[in-house]
Amino acid sequence: MTAPNTTVLVLGGGPDAERAVSLDSAAGVAAALRESGRYTVVENTIDRITLAQLRALPGDLIFPVLHGSFGEGGPLQDILEQAGRPYVGSGPAAARLAMDKIATKLAAASLGIPTAESCVLNLRDEACPLPFPVVVKPVHEGSSVGLHLVHQAAQWPAVRHAVDADARSRPDRTYMVERLIPGTELTVGLIDNQPLPTIHIQPADGPYDYEAKYHRDDTRYILDPPLPQGVDAAIKAHSVTLARAIGVRHVARVDFLLDRQGRPWLLELNTMPGFTSHSLVPKASRHAGRDMPALCAHLADLALRDFAG
């Protein structure tokens, strides 16, 4: 058992669109680590951080609970590597690949994992590049930030205008178009590349967007849901295969859509899923017998294990 004088530096915040979620997640992780009795905890809220600033912060290991391009997509991981302390989560290469939804889908397709057709949205072209219905979303954001569903051609001009305006105000944001697959959303959490129980996500109405994920209480989460024969095993196998191919470490969540014919399609892979009261990996872990304090302490243990190795 880890001595309680081992200090975990829990980082939250960041400069990305999911900053508010990150702050909630970081608070949840810090509280859980304290409750575990396994670690001493120091919390720090950051925006962008330099190597010198990180080195000035205390902590024997770092638990960076940031969501978005900087905190989850590689730049922070570069700094964490240079800092030379163990940290929870994937390294820079895996973080970058997983943060890029199109790169993730290309990796999945190369492994034989079904994923819907997609392409980068060229805003200089007024036409939609794929047949309707489609989903339009940022390539490098999570939590359904900037998500648009376009069911028919008449909706396209308004969505394209909204996306163009957003892209102009956020020149670092690139959008993609993906074939919309009507169906059921499923998610599989991974701890040390071992799958947790599958969760079926049932929004009360509309898509599973930012509001449904973090602010509404009417979304239903069904653990170990009844699924067509072989689907549960297939999506868990796909999740592990993709995570290992990308090089994911410690924790992840892999999202799928189950179409009306019972076929699963990969959506994306998240290398630092949420740790809020609404978050799915803690729910699945609790269902499997490891509550939030034990889960967070176990992730810290994995960081120490891999650093020592």
C-alpha positions in Angstrom: 0.0 0.0 0.0 1.3 3.5 -0.9 2.4 5.6 2.0 0.0 8.6 2.7 3.0 10.9 2.5 3.2 10.3 -1.2 1.8 13.5 -2.7 -0.4 13.7 -5.8 -0.6 17.0 -7.6 -4.1 17.2 -9.2 -4.3 19.6 -12.1 -7.6 21.1 -13.4 -8.7 23.9 -15.6 -6.8 24.5 -18.8 -7.5 26.9 -21.7 -9.9 24.7 -23.6 -13.6 24.7 -24.1 -14.1 22.0 -21.5 -12.4 24.0 -18.7 -15.6 24.0 -16.5 -15.9 20.2 -16.8 -12.2 19.8 -16.0 -12.5 21.8 -12.8 -15.4 19.6 -11.7 -13.5 16.5 -12.6 -10.3 17.6 -10.8 -12.3 18.4 -7.7 -13.8 14.9 -7.9 -10.5 13.2 -8.3 -8.9 15.2 -5.4 -11.8 14.4 -3.1 -11.6 10.7 -4.0 -7.9 10.5 -3.5 -8.2 12.1 -0.1 -11.0 9.7 0.8 -8.9 6.7 -0.2 -6.4 7.6 2.5 -3.7 6.4 0.2 -2.2 9.7 -0.9 -1.6 13.3 0.2 -3.3 15.6 -2.3 -2.4 19.1 -3.6 -4.7 20.8 -6.0 -3.8 23.4 -8.6 -5.9 25.2 -11.2 -3.9 26.1 -14.4 -4.5 27.7 -17.7 -1.6 27.0 -20.0 1.5 26.1 -18.0 5.2 26.1 -18.8 7.8 23.6 -17.8 9.2 26.0 -15.2 5.8 26.6 -13.7 5.1 22.9 -13.5 8.4 22.2 -11.9 7.7 24.8 -9.2 4.5 22.9 -8.1 4.8 20.2 -5.4 3.9 16.6 -5.9 5.5 13.2 -6.3 3.2 12.3 -9.1 0.8 14.3 -11.3 -2.9 13.5 -12.0 -3.8 15.9 -14.9 -7.5 16.0 -15.1 -7.8 18.3 -18.1 -10.0 17.9 -21.1 -9.4 19.4 -24.6 -6.6 20.0 -27.1 -4.0 21.5 -24.7 -4.6 19.5 -21.6 -5.5 16.1 -23.2 -4.2 16.3 -26.7 -0.5 16.3 -26.4 0.9 19.8 -25.5 0.5 19.3 -21.7 1.8 15.7 -22.0 5.0 17.0 -23.7 5.6 19.2 -20.6 4.8 16.4 -18.2 7.3 14.2 -20.0 10.0 16.9 -19.6 9.1 17.4 -16.0 10.3 13.9 -15.2 7.6 12.9 -12.7 5.1 10.0 -13.0 1.7 11.1 -14.3 -1.7 9.6 -14.9 -2.8 9.1 -18.5 -1.5 8.6 -22.0 1.8 9.9 -23.3 2.1 12.7 -26.0 1.9 10.5 -29.1 -1.2 8.6 -28.0 -2.8 11.7 -26.7 -2.4 13.5 -30.0 -3.7 10.7 -32.1 -6.8 10.1 -29.9 -7.6 13.8 -29.7 -7.8 13.9 -33.5 -11.2 12.2 -34.3 -10.3 11.6 -37.9 -6.9 10.1 -37.1 -8.6 7.8 -34.5 -11.2 6.7 -37.1 -8.4 6.0 -39.6 -6.6 3.9 -37.0 -9.8 2.0 -36.3 -10.5 1.4 -40.0 -7.0 0.0 -40.4 -7.7 -2.5 -37.6 -11.0 -3.6 -39.2 -13.2 -1.7 -36.6 -16.3 -0.3 -38.3 -16.5 3.5 -38.2 -18.7 5.9 -40.3 -17.4 7.7 -43.3 -16.0 11.2 -42.5 -13.9 14.0 -43.8 -12.6 17.5 -42.8 -15.1 20.2 -43.6 -13.9 22.6 -46.2 -15.6 25.9 -45.3 -14.6 27.4 -48.7 -17.0 24.9 -50.3 -20.7 25.6 -49.7 -21.9 22.1 -50.3 -22.0 19.3 -47.8 -19.3 16.7 -48.8 -21.4 13.6 -47.7 -25.0 12.6 -48.2 -27.5 13.6 -45.5 -28.0 13.0 -42.7 -24.7 14.0 -41.2 -23.0 15.1 -38.0 -20.8 18.2 -38.0 -18.4 18.6 -35.0 -14.9 19.8 -34.2 -12.0 17.4 -34.9 -10.1 18.2 -31.7 -12.8 18.8 -29.0 -14.7 16.5 -26.7 -17.9 16.6 -24.6 -19.9 17.2 -27.8 -18.7 20.8 -28.0 -19.8 22.3 -31.3 -22.0 19.4 -32.3 -24.6 19.8 -35.0 -26.9 17.2 -36.4 -28.1 17.8 -40.0 -30.9 15.6 -41.1 -31.8 17.2 -44.4 -30.4 19.5 -47.0 -32.6 22.4 -46.0 -30.8 22.6 -42.6 -27.3 22.7 -44.1 -27.0 26.5 -44.9 -27.8 27.5 -41.3 -25.4 24.9 -39.8 -22.7 25.8 -42.2 -23.1 29.5 -41.4 -22.9 28.8 -37.6 -19.8 26.6 -38.0 -18.1 29.2 -40.3 -18.8 31.9 -37.7 -17.4 29.7 -34.9 -14.3 28.8 -36.9 -13.6 32.4 -37.7 -13.8 33.3 -34.0 -11.7 30.2 -33.1 -9.1 29.8 -35.9 -7.5 26.9 -34.1 -10.8 24.9 -34.4 -11.2 22.5 -37.4 -14.6 20.9 -38.2 -15.4 17.5 -39.7 -18.4 15.9 -41.3 -19.5 12.4 -40.5 -22.3 10.2 -41.7 -25.0 10.2 -39.1 -25.9 6.7 -37.9 -29.3 6.6 -36.1 -29.1 4.3 -33.2 -28.1 3.7 -29.6 -25.0 5.2 -28.0 -22.8 2.8 -26.0 -19.6 3.4 -24.2 -16.8 1.2 -22.8 -14.4 2.4 -20.1 -10.9 1.0 -20.0 -8.7 0.8 -16.9 -5.2 -0.4 -17.7 -6.7 -1.6 -21.0 -9.2 -3.8 -19.2 -12.8 -3.1 -20.2 -15.4 -2.0 -17.6 -19.1 -2.8 -17.9 -20.7 -1.4 -21.0 -23.1 1.6 -20.5 -26.1 2.4 -22.7 -26.7 6.1 -22.8 -30.4 7.2 -23.1 -30.9 11.0 -23.4 -34.4 12.1 -22.5 -34.7 13.8 -25.9 -32.3 14.9 -28.6 -28.6 14.1 -28.9 -26.3 13.3 -26.1 -24.8 16.8 -26.2 -23.0 19.0 -23.6 -26.1 19.8 -21.7 -27.2 16.1 -21.5 -23.7 15.1 -20.4 -23.1 17.6 -17.6 -26.2 19.7 -16.7 -29.4 17.7 -17.1 -30.4 15.0 -14.7 -32.9 13.2 -17.1 -30.3 11.2 -19.1 -30.5 7.5 -18.2 -27.4 5.3 -18.0 -28.0 1.5 -18.2 -25.1 -0.6 -17.1 -24.6 -4.0 -18.7 -27.5 -3.4 -21.0 -29.2 -6.2 -22.9 -27.6 -6.2 -26.4 -27.8 -8.3 -29.5 -25.7 -11.5 -29.3 -22.0 -10.8 -29.6 -22.2 -7.0 -29.5 -20.9 -6.5 -25.9 -17.9 -8.8 -26.5 -17.3 -7.1 -29.9 -17.2 -3.5 -28.7 -15.0 -4.4 -25.7 -12.6 -6.2 -28.0 -12.6 -3.3 -30.4 -12.0 -0.9 -27.5 -9.0 -2.8 -26.2 -7.5 -3.4 -29.7 -7.8 0.3 -30.6 -6.4 1.5 -27.3 -3.4 -0.8 -27.6 -2.8 0.2 -31.2 -2.8 3.9 -30.3 -0.7 3.4 -27.2 -3.3 4.5 -24.6 -2.3 4.2 -21.0 -4.1 3.9 -17.7 -7.6 5.1 -18.5 -9.8 5.7 -21.5 -13.4 5.7 -22.7 -14.4 4.4 -26.2 -17.7 5.5 -27.6 -19.8 3.5 -30.2 -23.2 3.8 -31.9 -25.3 0.7 -32.3 -27.3 1.0 -35.5 -30.9 -0.3 -36.0 -29.5 -3.5 -37.5 -27.5 -4.2 -34.3 -24.1 -3.3 -35.8 -21.7 -1.2 -33.6 -19.8 1.7 -35.1 -16.8 3.5 -33.5 -17.3 7.1 -32.7 -14.2 8.2 -30.8 -11.7 7.4 -28.0 -11.2 9.7 -25.0 -7.9 9.5 -23.1 -9.0 11.5 -20.1 -12.7 10.9 -19.5 -14.6 12.9 -17.0 -14.6 12.4 -13.3 -17.7 14.4 -12.5 -20.9 13.2 -10.8 -22.3 12.5 -14.3 -19.3 10.8 -15.7 -19.4 7.3 -17.1 -16.0 5.7 -16.2 -16.6 6.2 -12.5 -20.2 4.8 -12.9 -18.9 1.7 -14.7 -16.1 1.2 -12.2 -18.4 1.4 -9.3 -20.7 -1.1 -10.9 -17.7 -3.4 -11.3 -16.8 -3.1 -7.6 -14.3 -0.3 -7.5 -15.7 3.0 -6.1 -14.3 6.4 -7.0 -11.7 6.6 -4.2 -10.4 3.2 -5.1 -10.4 4.0 -8.8 -8.5 7.2 -8.5 -5.9 5.6 -6.1 -5.5 2.7 -8.6 -4.8 5.1 -11.4 -2.2 6.9 -9.3 -0.7 3.4 -8.6 -0.5 2.7 -12.3 1.3 5.9 -12.9 3.9 5.0 -10.3 4.2 1.5 -11.7 4.9 2.6 -15.2 7.3 5.3 -14.2 9.3 2.8 -12.1 9.2 0.3 -15.0 
